[in-house]
Amino acid sequence: MNYKYYKIARDKAWQTLIETNVNSLPINLKDVFSYYNINLKTFINSSDEAFIKNNTVYFNKSYNIKRVRFTLAHELGHILLKHENLTHTVHTYKNIEEFQANIFARGLLMPAIVLKEINCIEAQDIANICNVSLQTAQYRAERMQELLRRNKFKLSPLERQVHSNFKDFINSNKI
Ligand SMILES: [Zn+2]
């Protein structure tokens, strides 16, 4: 997948952490959504997991909250990245916008620099601290290994700012 699109989504996640001033894990999605004046509403009686309509993100109450959190962050990614076709409800097909929304959600809920600083690199630890599913955490854990191997941290001023904003959290959560 084109690095340009990856970078846009990754940077947007850092920008979102910075401008919403959410500086601890697990990320408080209610605070993030309210910062952007996006409503959150629940529904049941459908197999859909979530969808966007009129500046409101609807999510299915019957799904596990750990899974729903990633979906909500994914939907927020579509909105903040100004993707077209926001009314879509199916996220299974592979395209640039789906790819970007997932990169955004991963970066928002599981910021790599914070996980590194508190030495939280195992999937189960990531799942616990970020309040996400083990499957989602597994993807982050694999990516963490690559980042650690290449020591690819704090190259962006955005990530350096996130690191600085999370200082208190990091100091009180070092493993
Ligand atoms: Zn999507």
Residues whose N, C-alpha, C, O or C-beta is under 5 A from the ligand:
A	BS01	ZN	H91 E98 A101
